[in-house]
Amino acid sequence: MHIYKVGGAVRDRLLGLAVSDIDWLVVGASVEEMHAQGYRPVGADFPVFLHPITGEEYALARTERKSGRGYGGFTFHASPEVTLEEDLIRRDLTINAMAEDAQGTIHDPYHGQQDLQARLLRHVSPAFAEDPLRVLRVARFAARYAPQGFHVADETLALMRQISESGELQALTAERSWKEIERALMEAQPEVFVQVLRDCGALKELMPEVDALFGVPQPEAHHPEIDSGVHTLAVLQQAAVHRQPLQVRWACLLHDLGKGTTPQDQWPRHIAHEHRGLKLIKAVNQRFKVPRECQELALLVGEYHTHGHRALELRPETLLELLQTFDVYRRPQRFEDFIAACEMDARGRLGLEKRPYPQADYLRAAACAARAASAQHLIEQGLEGKALGDAIKRERLNALKAFKAEYASSTA
């Protein structure tokens, strides 16, 4: 029995990055031997065991062959006869196909260290094309390691394009796809993930609504970058720079989908794109079974982000309606996330990344003013039901009118 560290733990140590999880590979052992040494079996697809003391996962060396469509369409074979090289060749990228033994020796049959030096994401073997999930994984790795200068090798991108054109991406489950998308959005440069998917033709297969934004112009006065797709990538980039949470990043990706449906004779204007984008946002949310918090924020940002940009111009009545829609009284964080997405949208414009966004503080102050309108005296007057609701609404509207007047005088 020989035990190795494999995959990301080896890769990241060689890159000088922090290692959080360690994958262990066992070569030359049988299921019975693992049982005899106290390892506890887990996993239904292939033999994986938990260490009797540390609880870490140890997988038996295995081979695999394609037996169906999609990520799950494989038959695995694990036995003591499977070699380290046979196990490593089934992995996705050369930089993930290295092993380290107990003496610290690196076993690198597929030249992963060479590709680390060259900053290349390169597939290990032609079998790469058998697993459509690898398209998403490689794009995610590109987003993660872009700050270190990594890019996808041309021949690997060609294989990814082959997968995209084969229809195999449609066999991926919503859960597996979302898991990769979610992780990719939280990487250092999530816009690279989207760009790589587009480069290999996967974006139009997985998110045609996002792909349709590229090549669609916007007014240069407001969008010096002009292209709607380029703008979306820049907004996502700003969300990462400002360390926004997942739900904000997802909303940033989808906020302008309506622009992809604007008739060409109306370009570069996009009248009512907010409303037209809603059914597209719903479709993407449903396709990937996106968590509810992300779904809700994406729809709200899609519909109201231009309200955020025009916040200082909104009438008190419109401002109140906006606050009511977001339920700022019971769900204040959702409104904060909306403000953040609007600010990222404003900053995701060529040359305007550092421009002030006074709308953010204005909206926060307006929400505070509305929340401060007390209903206690109305209850003490005996109001209830609809009468109480209407009276509270009037109180909040008056508070917003006073807030707006005070703001106007302070900035005059």
VEXZA-495915 format. One record per residue: residue in one letter; x, y, z of N, C-alpha, C, O in turn. Coordinates in steps of 0.1 Angstrom, whole numbers, plus 5000, padded with zeros to 4 digits. Layout:
VEXZA-495915
aXYZXYZXYZXYZ...
END
This chain:
VEXZA-495915
m500849885000500050005000500950125000501850145008h500650224991501350354990500350464991499350454984i500550564999499650675001500350804996501450834999y499550874988500051004982499051114984497851094985k499651234986498851354984498651384969499651364961v497451424965497251444951496451574948495851634957g496451614936495551724932495951854937497151894937g494951924942495152064946496152094956496752194956a496252004966497252024977498652024971499452114976v498951944962500251944955500452074947501452144948r499452094939499452214930499752344937500652424934d498852364948498952494955500252514963500752624964r500752394968502052404976503152454966503952534970l503152394954504152424945504052574940505052634936l502852624940502652764936502852864948502852984946g503152804960503352884971502052944977502053044985l500952874974499652924979499252844992499752734994a498352895000497852825011497152695007496352694997v497352585014496652455012495652435022495952425034s494352425018493252415028492852265029492652215040d492552205018492152065018493151975012493852015002i493351855017494251755011493451635006492651575014d493751594994493151474988494251364989495351384985w493851254995494751134996494351024987493150994985l495350964981495150854971495950734976497050744981v495250624976495850494981496050404969495150374962v497350364966497650274955498150144961498850134970g497650034955498049904959497249834970497749734976a496149894973495349834984493949794979493449844969s493349694986492049644983491049704993491449765003v489749694990488749734999488849665012488649725023e489149535011489249455024490349505032490249505045e491549535026492649585034492349725041492749745052m491649805034491249935040490349915052490449975062h489349815051488549785062489349735074489149765085a490349645071491149585081491949685089492249665101q492249795082493049895089492250005096492750105101g490949985096490050065104489450185096488750265101y489750195083489150295074487650265072487250155070r486850375073485350355072484950405058485250505053p484150315051483750345037482750455036481850455044v482850535026481850635022481750645007482650595000g480750705002480750724987480150604980480450484983a479250634971478550524964479150484951479050374947d479750584944480250554931481550484930481750394922f482550514939483850444939484350444953483850524962p485250354956485750334970486450454976487550484972v485850524985486450624993486250595008485150545012f487250625016487250585030487650705039488350795035l487150695051487550795061488650745070488550625075h489650815072490750775081490250755095489450835100p490650645101490150615115490450715125489650725135i491450805123491750905134491451045129490751115136t491951075117491851215112490451245106489951355106g489751135101488551155094488651215080487651235073e489951225075490151275061489751165051489751045055e489451205039489051115029490251055021491151125018y490250925020491250845012490550765001489650685004a490950794989490350724977491250614972492450644971l490750504968491550404961491850444947490950504940a493050414942493350444928492350374919491950254922r491950434909490950384900491150424886491750524883t490450354877490350394863488950414860488050384868e488650474848487250504845487050494830488050514822r485850464826485650464811484250524809483350514818k484050594798482750654794481750554792481950454784s480550564798479450474796478150534794477150464793g478050664794476850734792477050884790478250924789r476050964790476151104788476351184801475951134812g476951294800477051384812478151354822478951264820y478151424833479151414843479151274850480151224853g477951224851477851094858477950974849477750854853g478250994836478150884827479550804826480050794815f480050754837481250684838481150564846480350554856t481950454842482050334850483450334856484450354849f483550314870484850324877485350174880484550084882h486650164880487250034884488350064894489350124890a488250014906489350024916489849894920489049804923s491149874920491749754924493149774928493749884925p493849684935495249704939496149704927497249754928e495649664915496549664903496649794896497449814888v495649884899495650014893496850094898497150114910t497650144888498950224891498650364894497550424891l499650434899499550574902499350654889498550744888e500050614878500050684865498650664859498050754853e498050544861496750514855495650594862494650644856d495850624875494850704883495050854878494050924876l496250894877496451044874496051074860495651194858i496150984851495851024837494351044835493951114825r493451004844492051034842491651174848490551214846r492651244853492351374859492251484848492651454837d491751594852491451694841492651764836492851764824l493451834845494551914840495851864845495951794856t496951894838498251844842498651894856499251824863i498252014859498652074872497852014883498252034895n496851934880496051864890496351714890495851634897a497351674881497651534880499051504885499851424880m499451564896500651534903500351474917499351494923a501351394922501251334935502551354943503551364937e502351354956503551374965503451254975502451234982d504651184976504651074985505051114999505251235002a505251025008505551055022506851115024507151185034q507751095015509151155016509151295009510251355009g508051345004508051474998508451474983508551574977t508651354977508951344963507751364954506651314957i507851454944506751474935506751374923507851364917h505651314921505451224910504651294899503551334902d505251324888504651414878504751354864505551404856p504051244861504251174848503651254836503951224825y502851364839502251434828502651584827501951664821h503851604833504451734832503651854838503651964832g503051834849502351944855503252054860502852174859q504452024865505352124870505752214859505952334860q505952154847506352234835505252334832505452444828d503952294833502852374829502552484841502052594838l502952444853502952544864503852664860503552774862q505052624856506052724852505552814840505852934840a504952744831504452814819503152884821502652954812r502552864833501252924836500152874826499352954821l500152744824499152694814498252594821498552514829l496952604817495952514821495752414809495052454799r496352294810496352204799495752074803496052024814h495052014794494351884797495451774797496451784791v495151664805496051554807496051464794497151424789s494851424790494751334779493451364771492651444775p493251304759492051324751490751284758489751324755a490951204769489751164776489051284783487951274788f489751394784489251514790487851544783486951594790a487751524770486551554763485351474767484251494762e485551364774484451274778483551334789482451284791d484151434797483351484808483051634806483951714807p481751664803481351804800481551894812481752014810l481551844824481651934836483051994836483252104842r484051934829485351994829485452124822486352204824v484552154813484452284807484252394817484952494817l483352364826483052464837484252464847484652574852r484852354850485952344859487152424854487752494862v487452404842488652474836488452624836489352694839a487252664833486952804833487052864847487452974849r486552784857486752824871488152834875488552934882f488952734871490452744874491052864868491952924873a490552894856491153014849490853144857491653234858a489553144863489253264871490053264884490353374889r490253154889491053144902492453184900493053264908y493153134890494553154888494953264878496153284875a493953334873494253454865495253554872496153604865p495053574885496053674891497453624891498453704892q497653494889499053434888499553424874500553374871g498653474864499053474850498753354842499253334831f497853264848497453144840496453174829495653264830h496553094819495553094808495352954803496152864805v494252934796493952804791494752774778494852864769a495352654777496152624765495252614753494052574754d495752644742494952654729494352514726493152514723e495152414728494552274725493452234735492552164731t493552284747492552254757491252334754490152274755l491452454750490352534746489552474734488352484733a490352414725489752354713488952234717487852204712l489452154727488652044732487352084739486352024738m487452194747486352254753485252294743484052284745r485752354732484852394721484152274715483052274712q484952164714484352034709483251984718482251944713i483451994731482451954740481152044739480051994739s481452174738480352264737479452234725478252244725e480152204714479352174701478752044701477852014692s479151954710478551814710477251804716476551704714g476751904723475551894731475651834744474651824751e476851784748477051714761476751814773476351764783l476951944771476752034782475252024787474952054798q474351994778472951984781472651874790471551864797a473551774791473351664800473751684815473551604823l474451804817474751834831473551864839472651924834t473551824852472451854860472551994865473652054866a471452054869471452194874472252204886472952304888e472252104895472952114908474452114905475252194911r474952024896476452024893476852154887477952204890s476052204877476452324870476452444880477452524880w475452454889475452564898476552564908477152664911k476952444912478052434921479352494915480052564922e479552464903480752524896480652674894481552744896i479452714890479152854888479352934901479953044901e478752884911478852944924480252964929480653074933r481052864927482452864931483252964922484053044927a482952964910483653044900483353194903484253274902l482053224906481753364909482453424921482653544922m482853334930483553384942485053374941485753404950e485553344929487053354926487553494925486753584925a488853504924489453634923489053714911488853844912q488853654900488553724887487353644881487653584870p486153654886485053584880484753614866484153534859e485053734862484853774848485553684838485153664827v486753634842487553534834486753414832486853354821f486053364842485153244840484153264829484053174820v483553374829482553404818483153414804482653364794q484353484804485053504791485553374786485453354773v486053284794486553154789485353064784485453004774l484253074791483053004786482653054772482252974763r482753184771482353244758483353204747483053174736d484653204751485753174741485553024735485953004724c485052934743484952804738483452764734483252644731g482652864733481252844729480352784739479152754736a480752774752479952714762478852814767477852774772l479252944767478353044773476953044765475953054772k477053034752475753034745474952904747473752904744e475652804751474852674754474352684768473152634770l475052734778474652734792473852864795472752854802m474252974791473553104794473453184781474153284780p472653144772472553224760472053364762472353454754e471353394773470953524777472053624779472053734776v473153564786474353644788475153664776475653764773d475253554768476053554756475553654746476253724738a474153674746473553764737473853914739473653994731l474453944751474854084754476054134746476254254744f476954034742478154074735477854124721477154054713g478454234718478254294705477054394705476754454694v476354404716475254504717475654634722476154634734p475554744715476154874719475254944729474054924729q475855034737475155114746475555264744476655284737p474855364749475255504746476655524752476955504764e477555574744478955594748479055704760479955694768a478155794760478155894771478055834785478755884794h477255724786477155664799477955534800478355494811h478355474789479155354788480255374778480155334767p481355424783482555444774483055314768483655314757e482755194775483155064770482255024758482554924751i481055084757480055064747479354924747478154924748d480154824746479654684745478954634758479554644768s477754594757476954544769477554424775477554414788g478154334767478754214773480054254781480354204791v480854344775482054394781481754464794482454454804h480654544794480154604806479854504817480254524828t479154404813478754304823479954234830479954214842l480954204822482254154827482854254837483454214847a482854374833483454484842482754494855483354524865v481354484854480554494867480954374876481054394888l481054254870481454144878482854154884483054114895q483654214876485054234881485054334893485754304903q484254434892484154534903483554464916483954494927a482654374914482054304925483054224932483054204944a484054164924485054084931486054174938486554154949v486454284931487354384937486854434950487654454960h485554454951484954504963484454394973483654424982r484854274970484554154978483054144981482654124993q482254154971480854144973480453994975481153904970p479353964982478853824985478253764972478053834962l478053634972477553564961476353624955476253644942q475353654963474053704957474253834949473553864940v475153924954475454044947476154014933475854074923r477053924933477753894921476853824911476953854899w475953744915474953684906474053794900473853784888a473653884908472753994903473554074893472954124883c474854104896475654174887475754114873475754174863l475853974873475953904861474753914852474753914840l473553924859472253914852471554044850470554054844h472054154856471254274857470854334844469754404844d471554314833471254384820470754294809470854324798l470254174813469954074803468954134792468954094781g468054224797467154284787467754354775467054364765k468954404777469554474766469854374754470054424743g469954244757470254154746469054124737469154064727t467854184741466654164733466154294727465154294720t466954404728466554534722466754524707467754474702p465654554700465754554685466854644680467154754686q467554604670468754674665468454814661469354904662d467254834656466954974651466755074662466655194660q466755024675466655104687468055134693468155214702w469055054689470455074695470955214692470555274682p471755274701472255214713471355234726471855194737r470155284724469255304736468655164739468455084730h468255154752467655024756466455064765466455034777i465455114759464255154766463555034772463254934765a463155044785462454934792463254804792462654694793h464554804791465254684792465154614806465354494807e464854694816464754644829463554544830463654434835h462454584824461254494824461454374815461054264818r462054404803462254294794463254184799463154074795g464054224808465054134813464554034823465153934826l463354064829462853984841462653844837462953754844k461953814825461653674822462953604818463053484820l463953674814465253614811465953574824466553464825i465953664834466553634847465853514853466453434859k464553514852463753404858464153274851464353164858a464353274838464753154831466053104835466252984837v467053194837468453144841468353094856468952994859n467653164864467453114878466852974878467352894886q465852954870465252824870466152714864466152594869r466852754854467752654847468752594856469052474856f469252674865470352624874469852604889470652574898k468552614891467952594904468752674914469252624925v468852804911469652894919469052914933467752924934p469752934944469252954957468353074957468553174950r467253074966466253174966466853314968466353404961e467753324977468353464980468953524968468753644965c469653444960470253484947469153524937469253624930q468153434936467153454926466453584929466253674920e466053614942465253734945466053854942465553954936l467353864946468053984944468354004930468254124925a468553904922468853924907467653984901467754074892l466453944904465253994898464954144903464654224894l465254174915465054304920466054404914465754514911v467254354913468354444907468054464893468154574887g467654354886467254374872466154474869466254544860e465154474878464054564876464354704880463754804875y465154724891465154854898466554914898466755024904h467554864890468954924892468955064886469755144891t468155094876468155234871467455324881467755444882h466555274889466055354901467155394910467255504915g468055294913469155324921470055434916470455524923h470355424903471155534897470555664897471155774898r469155674896468455804896467855834910466955914911a468455774920467855784934467655934938466655964944l468656024935468556164939467456234932467056344937e466956184921465856244913464556194916463556254912l464456084924463156014926462256104935462656164944r460956104931459956174940459856094953460055974953p459456154964459256084976458355964975458555854981e457255974967456355864965457055744958456755634962t457855774948458555664941459655604950459855484950l460255684958461255634968460655544978461155444981l459455584983458755504993458355364987458455264993e457855374974457455254967458655154966458555034967l459855214963461055134962461355064975461754944975l461355144986461655084999460654985003461054885009q459355005000458354905003458654774995458454665001t458954784983459254674974460354584980460254464980f461354644986462454574991462254535006463054465012d461154575012460754545026461954575035462454495042v462354705034463554745041463354745057464254755064y462054735061461754735075462154595081462554595093r461854495074462154355079463354295073463954195078r463754335061464954275054465954385049466154405037p466554445059467454555056468654515047469154595039q469154395049470354345042470054335027470954355019r468854295024468554285009468654415002469154424991f468254525009468454655003469854695002470254764993e470654655012472154685012472754615000473554674993d472354494998472854414986472454484973473254484963f471254534972470754604961471654734958472054754947i471854804969472754924967474154884962474654954954a474654784968475954734964475954694949476954734942a474954624944474954584930474854714921475454714911c474054804925473954934917475255004917475655054906e475955004928477255074928478255004919479055064912m478254864919479154794910478754814896479654824887d477454834893477054864879477554994875478055014863a477555094884478055224880479555234878480055304870r480255144886481755144885482255054874483355064870g481354964869481754874858481754944844481154884835r482355054843482355134831483755194829484455234838l484255184817485555214813485955354818485455454813g486955354827487455484832486655544843487055654848l485555484847484755534858484755444870483855464878e485755364871485755264882485855324896485355264906k486455444897486555514910485655634911485855704921r484755654902483855764903482955754916482455644919p482755864923481955854935480455814931480055834920y479855744941478455704939477655754951477255674960p477255884951476555934962475155874964474555884975q474655804954473355744955473355644966472255614972a474455574969474455474979474155524993473255475000d474855634997474555695010473155755010472455755021y472755814999471355874999470355765001469355795009l470455654994469455544996469455495010468355465016r470655475016470755435030470055535040469255495049a470255655037469655755046468155765044467455785054a467755745032466255745030465655625037464555645043a466255515036465755395043465655415058464755375065c466755485064466755515078465555615082464955595092a465355705073464255805076462955735076462055765084a462755645066461455575066461255485078460155465083r462355415082462255325093461955405106461355345115a462455525107462355605119460855655121460555695132a460055645111458655695112457955595121457655475117s457655635133457055545143455555525141454855615137a455055405144453655375143452955365156451755345157q453755385167453155365180452055455183450955415189h452155585180451155675183449855655175448755685179l450055595163448855555155448155435161446855435161i448855345167448255235173447455285186446355235189e448155375193447455425205446155505202445355525210q446055555189444855625185443755525182442655565179g444055395182443055285180443055245165442155165162l443955295157443955245143444355105141445255055149e443755035132444154895130443754855115443054935108g444254745111443954695097444454785087445554845087k443654805076443954885065444155035069445055095063a443355075078443455215082444855245089445455345086l445355145096446655165103447755155092448655235092g447555065082448555055072448655185063449755225060d447555235060447555365052448155475060448855555055a447855485073448455585081449955575083450655675083i450455455084451855435085452555475072453655535072k451855445061452455475048452555625047453555685041r451555705052451555845051452655905060453355995056e452855845072453955885081455255875074456155955074r455455755067456755725061456955825049458055865046l455855855042455955945030456356085035457156145029n455756125046456056255051457556265056458256365054a457956155062459356145066460356155054461356215055l459956095043460756095031460756235025461756285019k459556305025459556435020460456535028461156615022a460356515041461256595050462756565047463556655047f463056435046464456395043464856455030465956515029k464056455020464456505006464656655007465556705001a463756725014463956865015465156905023465856995019e465456835033466656855041467956835033468956905033y467856725025469056695016469256795006470356845004a468156845000468256944990468857074995469757134989s468457115007468957235013470457225017471157325017s470857105021472257085026473157075014474357105016t472657055002473557044990473357164981474057174970a472557254985472257374976473557464976473457564969
END
